[in-house]
């Protein structure tokens, strides 16, 4: 192998020293950039204008035309498929850890398989299968978790031994492998040809395609798209779709009203070789070696091999633009570690002749998930970009979901994890994006154990208490750019070990979180929950009440000072938001929502509230620090600090009142904790936050007060069977499906959004049911832990997946929450899920291929509720937002 490496190195040095070879290859690549005349003038108007002729733009055009929309124009600044799509490695892989990404890739694979027959354009589709290698046991566990998801979706997949790897691919060195995952239906394609095939089909369906046409900016009036300005004139349109790939960011910022699309390009390298002496079979499986950071596929009898290095090179930070991407500078020194990994994995490549080192830009996003959806600031402005080097795998499915979104107003699957509105303007700083993608690109191969955190772009949004909590041992995680405490490391613990504890098994913070939970149940804890989204909605007349009554399912016409927990539903009855609303006065409401709802909820309200000057909505998230006092002694701490009685007779559950705490006035105190435990949340004007926190901690000393974090809160809410939005609840989940009928007032005397759908479910039943599972034969110390996304089996048949899990320190068992479906055994048709169906089944949870027996419950254990509280108080506080 060492001799082989030297031989390759000399080949590389020769190529670097011979400019003639470089000129020849670059001239071959630049022939496509010669200017061509524009034979057809642009139309003056269209229903939809799509910018970008790569895999994303052509897929959106294809699917829109399939759905019957014909008045569509696709504009490409260079030539079709001449951007990143042209240089894509062409690997269609369904092995994705996230459900929505897996579904997109699976659909893409099926689409590409029949595209050649549909269009007559050769796509190079070849079903080769793929093998993902594991050099460590933790990597094998992560592959087993993915394999469980693939199998229940009906995608063939198996965990195989190193010997089987050798049988499938005889050139692979298996000496350091512990196992692998084989997905036989994964495929290879020519991504540029797939794009051309999609464009051909779209064109036959009436889509107009114009190359050599540059979009300068999109015009927006009164918050809506009205047209597109190009170098060849203006097109009026209702919808604009930004599929501009790495230039999507610049295009979004080109108009007077910016659309923030957080992505950044990095250089991506792969090697092409001449055919081997014995050319590789075209049916050899693609190899993915994440621990070696490389992928290897057959390419015309030779090899195409690239990877994701630990030290990526971001580019175009200043916004440099090119029409068609020319091959960037070769950098053999930079590619060296990946080349070394290739030679270790395939040491038999003695006669390897290198043809080319390809360097092309790929765009990456701050959280490694692609970006799709409608802009929060401009109606009719849609985005599909930031594919994190998986564009060909996602292209078909992503184009389909976005087309559905444009035509129907919503896609057919829950795409919230990919929604543009999960980001705010704060993630659009070029410095932030440059630093974050330098972390993201290596993470493509790094082992991602549960609850890992990004290290770059941190301390962006912080509570006024950040330094105070940090000094007391806080360990931080980030949500929507906001720093939040996971747990507090007690003095004397080995901090370094805790910071680096990464495992699928029992984590090192287990006992720390357990002591915080114990304190919440027996004394009093303080959790800083300032990251909650907070809006105030008011009006001069009754406009605020009337508008909110239409948008929310519960009755908000309650006495001043009362707090209502309610869903903000769509027309299908699904949760667009899950929140609590306090009535501050006859005409003023205070709305508390999950952290990551800040952009989504604001947009939804802005789009649905009447355009009335008497109605005012303000985002006051930054104005208030939120302290959650949890535990039976919270009432004593607050009583002493405020010189006011805080017992249930004087301060009932779900009540809100402005009070003085210590020296500070105007503190909004709510008798609600989001955990089911007794206590209060204090909404404190920012300037008083440190004073109030110090007063609470000092007064609480005699009651055993301590700080706690979100891990303790998660354990408490899951053992109480409380769902939270974004993981358990989404736009496809209704209150009827998760036991929240008591938060819906179908007869509140006026119509509300989603009411008809809920009436129908009430009469006909539901097709899935939120269920609590307690693992029975699971050893917390030695068995793999459930985290989320594990398949649920009823009587040996797959019925759904878990949505969240936590260890219950009260039950001393793991608790999983998830949805149970009822599929007809013969037809697979979804049937109504009844209480009897849930109660009469034998359940198992599949954790990385190992099944554990579980007890199913539709209601929380009564033994958990040892506090003497009214039943409806427990029910009504039954929600959580993280």
N, C-alpha and C positions, 0 to 999 in steps of 0.2 A: 504493500500500500504506500510506503514511504517513497519507493522508486517511482511508483505511478504518479504520486503527487508532484515530484520533481519534473517528470516528463510533461505533465499538464502545465506546470508553471512555466517551463521553457517555451511551450506553445503559446501561452498567454503573452509572455514577454516579447516573443517574435511579433505577434499581432500588434502589440502596443507600439513596437518600433518600426513598423512598416505602414506608413501613411497611405500607400497605394491601396492596400487592402481596405483601410478605413474609408477612403474616398469611394471605392467601388461599392461597398455596402451602403454608404450613406446616399450615393447617387441613385441606387436602386430604390431606396425608400422615398426619395424626394420627388420622384417622377410624378407622383399623384397630385402634387401641389400646383401644377401649371394651371393658369386661369382658364376658365371656360366661359363662353357667353351665356346669357340668361335667355333662353328661347321663349319662356312663358312669363308674362307679367304677373305680379302678385294680385290676388283678389282684394277688393276694397274692404270686404268684411267676411267674417267666418264666425261660426259658433265657438269653435275651439282652435286656439293656436298653441302648438307644441314646439318648444325650443329644444333642439338636440336630436341628432339622428343616430345615436348609439343604440345599444340594446334596450335602454329604458324608454327613450322616446318612441322607438318603433313598436315596442310592446304595448305602450299606452294607445298609440294610434290603432294598432291591430285590434285591441280589445274594445275600444270605443266603436270602431266600425262593425265589429261583430255584434255589438249591442244595439245596432241600428242607427247610430249617429253617423251622418255622412258629411256634414259641413265642417270639415276639419282640415287644417293646414299644418304641415310639419315643416319647420325651418331648420336647416343645418348650415352652420357658418363655413364649413369646409365641404367634405364629401361624406356620404353616409358611412357610418361605422369606422370613421377614420380617427377617432379619439382613443380613449382608453380601451374601448371595445375591440379595436383592431389588434391590440397587443395582449388581450386577455388570454390566459393559459388554456381556456376552454374546458375546464373540469367542472362537471355538473355533479355536485355532491349534496346528498340529502342528510348527511350526518351532522345535524345541527342541534345544539342543546336547548334552544328556545322553540316552543311549540309553533309559533306563528312563522318563524323562519323555516322550520322543517316543512310546514304545509306549503309555503311558497316554493321551496326547492323541489318538492315532490310534484307539484303542479307543473313547474317548468320542465322537469324531466319528461313528463307525459306529453306536454305540448310539443317539445322539440322532436320527440319520437315520430310524430305524425306530420310534422311541418313540411318535410320534403315532399311527401305524397300530396299534401294539400296545395303546395305552391309550385312544385317542379324545380325549386331551387335546391341544389345540393347543400346540405348543412354539415356534412361530415359526421353525422350522429353515429356513434359506435358505443354499444353497451359493453363496457369493459369490467365494470365493478371497481370497487376501491377497497384498499386495506389500510386501516389506521393502526399504526404500531404503538405499542406501549413498552417503554423501557423501565417503568417503575410500577409498583402496585397501585399507587394513587392514580396514575394515568389510566391503568386498566379499570379501576373503579369508575372513573369519569366516562370511559367508553362503555362500560356496562350500563350506566345510567342512560346514556344516549340510546343504546341498543334496546333497552326496555321500551322507550318511547317509540322507536321505529317499529318494533314488533307489534305493538298494540294499534298502530296506524295501518297495519297490513303491508308494511314495507319489509321485504325479506332482509334479514340481518342476523349474523351470528358472531359470537365471541369464539375465536379460534386459537389454537396453540401455535407456538413458533414453527413447529414442524409443518403444520398445514400452510403457514405463510410461505415456506420454502417450496412446497408443492405447487402453490398457485403462482409464485414468482421465483424461479430458480436462481436469479442473480442476486437475491437479497441476502445480506449477512444477518443471521438471526441470533448470534451468540449472546447479545446483550438484551434480548427481548424476553418479557414475561408473558406476553400474549398479544392479541390484536383483535380488531373488529373488521369483519368482512361484510360489505354491502354489495351484493352481486349486481344490482340494477343501476348503480351509478354509471355515468356515461362521460364520453368526450364529444365535443362538438367544435366546429370552427365558429367562433363567436361572431366574427364579421359576417359570415354567411348566414347565420341565424338571423342577424339584424336585417340583412338584405331580404331574406325570405319573409320576415314579418312585414317589412316595408312593401314588398311585392303584393302580399295579400291585402294589406291596408289600401294600397293604391287601386287594386281591382275593386275594392268596396267603396271607392269614391274619395279617398283621402288624397289631397293635393300635397306633393312633396317638392320642396324647393331647396336645392343645394346652393352653396356660395351666397347665402343670405344671412347677414349678421343682425341679431336683435340688439339694438342699442339700449332701449329701456321699455318698461311697461307703464302705460298711463293708468292712473287710478284716480277716480273721482268719487267723493262721498263714501269712501271705504270700499269701492267696488272696482274691479277691472273693467276698463272701457276699450282698451286697444293696445296695440304693440307698434312701436316705432322701429323700423329696420333701415339698413343702408339702401334699400330699394323702395322705400315708401312706408306708409302707415296701413295697418289692417285693424279695423274695428272688430272687437270680439267680446264675448261674454265670459269666456274661460281662457286662462293662460296656464300652461303646464311647463314648469321649469325642470327640464331633464338635461341640464347643461353640464352634468358631471362635475369635474373639478372646478369649472367656472360658474357653478350655480351660486356660490357665495357672492362673487363679483356682480353677477347679473341681478341678484336679489338686492344689492346695494346701489344699483345704477339709477334707480328712479328717485323722485322727490320723497316718496314715502318708502323707506327701506323695508325689505322682507328679510329677516335674519335666518340664514341657512347655515348652521354651524358645521362646516367641514373644512378640511385642509389636506392638500396633496403631500404625499411622500414619494420618493423614488422607490420603485420596486424592480428588483433584478431577477432575471432568469436566464439560464444557459440553454443554448440550442447546439446539438451536435450533429455531425454527419451520421449516416446509417452505420451501425456497427458491422464488423466483419460478418457476423451472423446477425442480420437485421432482426430487431426485436419484433415479436409477433404483435400485430395490431390489437389483439384481444387481451394482452397482458393487463392485469389490474393496475390502476393508479395507486401509487404508494404515498401515504401521508405519514410523515415521521415527525410528530409535533415536538418530541423531546430533542430531536436533531434539528428542529426548526425548518425542515424542508419538505417539499413535495416532489415526486418524480413521476412522469408519465411518458408513455411511448410517443414519439414524434417522427413520423415518416421513417421508421426503422431505427431511428436514433433515440435520443433522450431530450426531453424538456424538463429542466429541474430548476426550481426557484425556492424562495423561502422568505422568512420574516426575521431579519437580523435584530440583534439586541440594541444596535446603535443606528436607528434609521436616519435618513436624511430628508427632512422636510424641505419643500421647495415652493416657489411662487408665493412666499409670505407677503411680498410687496404687491402681489396681484399681477405679475407678469403674464401676458397672454400670448398664446400661439393658436393659429388656426387648427391645423392638423398636427398632432403631436409628433415631432421628429424624435428619433431615438436620442435620448439624452446621453451624456458622456458615459462611456464605459468606465468602471472603477473596479479593477480586479483586486486591488488591496481590500476594498470594502467587501467584495464578494467572497474573499478567501475563506472565512469560517464556514460559509454555506457550502463552498466547494469541498472543504475538508469533510463536512458531514456527509456529503454525497458519496465521496470515495470510501468512507468508513461503512456506509450502508451498502454500496455496490462495489466491493474491492476488485471484482473481476473485470472492470472496464479498462483493460490494458490498451486496447487499440483505439481509445476514444479520440476522435478528432473534433475539435471545437469549431463550430461554424460561426457562432455569434454570442455575445453577451448582451442581452436586451435589457435596456433600462427605460422604463416608462412610468409616468406618474399614476398613482392610484389615490383616490380620495378616501379619507377616514373621518369618522365622526367622534365626538367626545365620549360616547359610551359603547362604541363598537357595534351599534345597531344602525340600520339604514334609516333614511329620513323620507317620510311620505306624508301627504295630507294637505289640508287647506291652510293657508296663512292665517294667523290670528288677527292680522291687521288689514288684510285686503280680501274681501269675498271674491271667489272666483279665481284666486291665484293658488294653483296647486303645485306641489313640489314632489319630485321623485329623484333622489340623488344620494350620494354618500354610501356606496355599497361595501366599503371595507374589504375590497378585493374579492367579493363574492357576487359580482354583478351578473355573470352568466347563470349562476345557480338560482338567483332570486328573480332574474329579469322577467320570466313569464308570469310568475305568481304576483310579483309586485305590480306589474302593468295591469293585471286583471283586477286586483283590489283597488287600484287607483281609478281605473275606468268605472268600476261599480260606484265608487265614492262620488265621482263627478255626475254620473247619470242618476243614481238613486238617492244621493245625499248621504250614504253610508256604505261601507264595504260589507261583504258577507261574513267576515270573521272579525274578531276583536283585534284590531291593529294598534291599540293604545301604546304598546311598547315601542312602536316605530313612528308614532305620530309626531309631526313637527312641533306640536304644542307642548310636548314634554320638556322642551327647551324654552328659555326666555332670552331676551336680548343680552343678558349677562354672559351667556356662553358664546357670544359672537366676537369677543375680543380676539384680534389676530394673535396677540401674544399668548393668550390662554390656549387657543387652538393649536398653535405651533408647539407649545410645551406638551399639551395633552396628547397630540398624535404621536409624539416621540415616545410616549408611554404606551399608547394604544397598539401601535404596530407590533412591538414585541409580545404584547398580551395575546395576539392572535394565536400564538403557540404556547404561551405559558399555561401552566395548570391552574385553572380557576376553581378553587375550593369554595364551599359556601361562605357567603358574607365577606368576600374580599372587598377591598376598597381601592379606588384610584389614589395615587400619591401626588399627582400634579394638579395644578389649578385649585388648590385647597385654600382654606381660610378666606374665601371670597365673601361669603355672607356669614356673619357671626352675631350671636347674641351679645348684649353688653356685659354678660357674665362670663364670656369665653375665658378670659385670663384667670378669673377667680376659680372657675371650675377646673381649668387645665392644671392649675397649681395644686389642686386636691386629687390629682391622679386620673382625670377624665381621659378616656380613650375615645377617639372621634370617628364618626362616619359622616358621609355627605349625602344630602338629598336635595335635588334642585339647586345645587350650589350652596346650600345652608349646612353649616357644621352642627352635628347633633351628637350627643353623648351615647356611646354604646353601653358603657359600664365604668365604674370607678375602681382603679387598682388600689387596694389598701396599702398603707406604708409597709415596707419590708418585703413585698412581693418582688419577684424577679421580673422587672418590667420588660426586659429584652425578650425573654421567652414568650411572654404574652403577646407582644407585638408581632412575633413571627410564628405564632401557633396557627398552622394551616392544616386542616384535616377534614376528612369526611366522617370521622369518628367523634367521640366525646371531646369537646374542645377544652382548652386550659382555663377558660373563663367560667366553667360550669359552676364551681363553688362560689365564685364572686357574685355571679348573678343570683344564685340561690340565696345568698345572705341578703341581697337587696330585696328579693321577693318576700322573704321572711319578715323583713322590716316593714314592708308595705302592708302586710297582713296583721302584724302585731303592734306596730308603733306608728311611725309616720316617716314618709320619704318625700323628697323634693325632686321633681324632674323638670328640667328646662325644656319647654315645648314651644319656644318662640317661633319655630319654623312654620307653624300652622299658617295657612292663608286666611286673611281676615279682611272682610269687606263690610262697609257700612252703606245701607241703602235707605234713603229717606225721600220724602216728598212734602209739598206744601199742603196737599189734600190727601185723599185716600188712594192716590195712584200707586204708591209703594205696596200697600197691602193687596190691592186688586191684582197687580202684576205678579207679585210673589205667590199669591194663591193659585194663579194659573200655572206657574212654573214648578210648584212643589206639591208633592202628593199628600202631605199632612196638612192639618188645619192650622194656619198661622194666625187666625183671628182669636188670639188668646189674651188674657189680661196682661197688662204691662208688667214686665219683670219675670215672665215665664220663658222657659227655654224649650224649644221643640226640636226633636230630632227628625229629620226628613230626608227623603231622596229627591234629587232633581232629575227627573226622568225624561227619556226621549219618547217619541210617539209609539214605540213598541213596548214601553214600560220599563226599559233598561236604565240602569244607573249611569247618568252622565256625571253625577257627583253625589256624594253622601256627606251630609253636613248637619250642623246644629245651628239654629237661628234663635237669637234672643230678641224679644221685643223690648226695646229700650224706652220707647214712648209710643203714643198712638200712631205716629207717622214715621218712626225710625226703627230700623232693624240692624242687628249685628250678626254677621254670618261667619261661622268658623268652618273651614274646609281643609282637606289634606294638603300637605306641603306642595306636592307636585300638581295641584289643581290651580295654581296661581294664574297661569296663562289660559288653560283650557276653560276653567269656570268663568273667568272674566269675559272670554270670547263668547261663550254660550249665552251668558246673561246679556251682553251687549247686542248680540244678534237677535235675542228674543224679547228684550224689554222694549216697550214703545218709545219712539223717539220724542220724548216729552220734556220740555225745559223745566217742568215742575218736579221731575224725577231725577234724583242725583245718586250716583253710585261712586264710591271712593274706595280705593285699595289702601287699607290702613295696616297692612302686614308689618311695615317697618315702624309703626308708631307704638306698638305694644310688645312688651316681653311677656311671655306666658309661663307662669310657674304652676305646676301641677302638684298639689299637696295630697298624697295618697295615704290612707291608713286610718285606723280608728281614733288616733290621737290628733289628727288634723284639726278636728273641731276645737280641741283644747288650745292648740297653738294659736289659731285664728281668733278665738274668743279673747284670749289674753292680749293679743296685739291690737285688737280693734275696740276693746271694751264694749263689745256687743254680743248678745247671746247668739250662738251659731247652731244650736240644737235643732232637730227636725221640726219641732213645733214653731220655732221662730224663723227658720231658714229651711223650708222644705226642699225635697229633691227637685232637680230641674228648675232651679230658681236663679235669677240674676239680679244683683243689687250693687249699686256704686257705694263704696265704703272707704273709710280711712284705715290704713294699715301702718302702724308706727306713725311717722310724721307725714306720710304721703297721703294726699287726697285723690279722689277720682279713680280708685282701683275698682275695676269691674270684677266682681267675685261671682263665680257660677258654681252651683252645687252639682258637679258632674266631674268624673275623672277619666272617662274613656276606658276603664278597666273593669267596672263592676264592683270595685272596692269603694268604701266610703271616702269622701274627701271633697276638695274644691280646686277649681282652676282660677288663678288670679291673673287678670289681664292688666298689666301695669304699664302706664306711660313710660317710655324708654328712660327718661331722665331720672325716674325714681327706682329703676330696676335694682341697682346695686344696694341702695338703702333698704328696700323691702326684703331682698334676699338675705342681707346680713341680719336684719331684725328677726326674720323667720328662723334662721339657723341658730341665732343666740337664744331666742325664746324656746326653741324646740329641744335644746340640749337636755333639759330635764325629762323630756318625753322620749329620748332615744332617737332623735332625728338623724337622718343621714341622706346623702345624695344618692340618686339612682339614675339609671339610663334606660334607653329604649329596649334593650334586651329583656330587662325585667318586665317592662310594660307589655312586650310581645307575649311573654310567657303567661302573664295574668289574663290578657284579653283572649288568648287562644283557649285556655282552660275554661273560660266562661262562655266559649262558643260565640265570640264576637267576631264579625267579619270586618275587613277593611277594604276600602276602595283601591283599585289598581292592582290588587292581587286576588282577593276573593270575589270582589264585586267589580263589574264592568258594564259596558253599554249593552251587553247581551244577557245580563242577569237582572231579573225583576224582584221586587220585594216578596212576591208570592213564592218564589223559588228558594228563598233563603229564610223563610219563617218570620218575615217582618210585616205581616198583614196589619199589625197594630200601629205601624207607622204610616198607614195609608187610610185616608178618610174618603172612601168612595162616595159618601153621601154628605159631603161638607157644604152642599148647597150651591156649588158652582163647578163648572167644568175645569179640569186640569189636564196638562199634557201627559199622555200615557194612560189616561183613565179608561178608554175603551179596551185597550189591550189587557189591562188588569181585570176588568169586568169579565172578559172572555176567559182568562185563566181561572178566575174564581168559580166560574160556572163549569168549565171543561176540564180543569186540572192542569198540572204542570208537567213538563217533560224532563226536568232535572230537579234535584232537591239537594240543598246544602246540608251536609251531614258531618257529624263529629265522630272521629274514630279514635279509640284508645287501644294502642298496641298491647297485646297480651303476652306474647312469648318472646319479647324483645329485651335483650340485656343492654342496658344503657352504657355499661363500661366496655363491653367487647364487640357489640354489633355495630354495623354501619348505622348512622343516624338518618332519619327522614328529614328533608329540608323543604322541598316543595316540588311539584311536578311528578310525583311517583304514581304509577298506575294503580288503580283500585280494582280488585277482582271480587265478584259476588258469585258464590257457588262455582268458582273456577272460571267465570266469564268476565271479560273486561267490561267495566261499567263507567269509568271516569278516571279523573286524576285528582291528586291532592293539590290544593292551592296555597296552603301554608301549614307549617308544623312548628311545634315547640315542645320542650320538656316541661311537664307540669310538676312543679316541686310539691304541690299539694297531693296529687294522686300518685306521685312517684312513678309516673308512666309518661311515655310519649303520647302527645295528642296531635292528630292530623285533622285538618278541615279540608273538605273537598265536595265536589258535586257528583251525585250518583244519577246515571241515566238508565233507562230501561229499553234495551234493544230487543226486537223480536228475534228469536233464535234462528229462524229460517230466512226471513227477508232482510234482517238488519234494520227494519223500520223502527223509528223512535216511538215508544208507547208512553202513556201517562204513568208517572211515578206516584204511587200511593204510599201512605204510611205503612200499610201491611207489607208492601214490597220491600221497603227499607228494613222493617223489623224482622222479617222472616228469612233474611239471607245470612249466609256465612261469609264473612269478609276476610280478605287478605290485602296487605299493602306490599307492593313490589319495590324493594330498595336495591337497586343495582343488580337485578336478577334473582335476589333472594326474597321469598315471600314470608311475611309475618302475619299471624292471625290478629284480627282486630275486632273490637266490639263497636257496633254502630249505634249512635244516639242521635235523635232529632232534637233533644233538649239537653241543657247542661245538667250535670249531676247536682241534685238538691243538696247533697252533703257539702258542696263547695260553698254554699251560701249560709255560713254560720252567723253572719251579721244579722241582727234583728232589723230587717228592713221590709217595707211593703213590697209585695210581689210586683206590682206595676212599676215601682221605682227601679227594681232590678231589670225588668224587661225594657223600660224606656231608656235606660242608660246603656242599653245593649248595643253599643257600636264602638268602632275604633277607627281612627285614621292615623296612619303612620307617615 
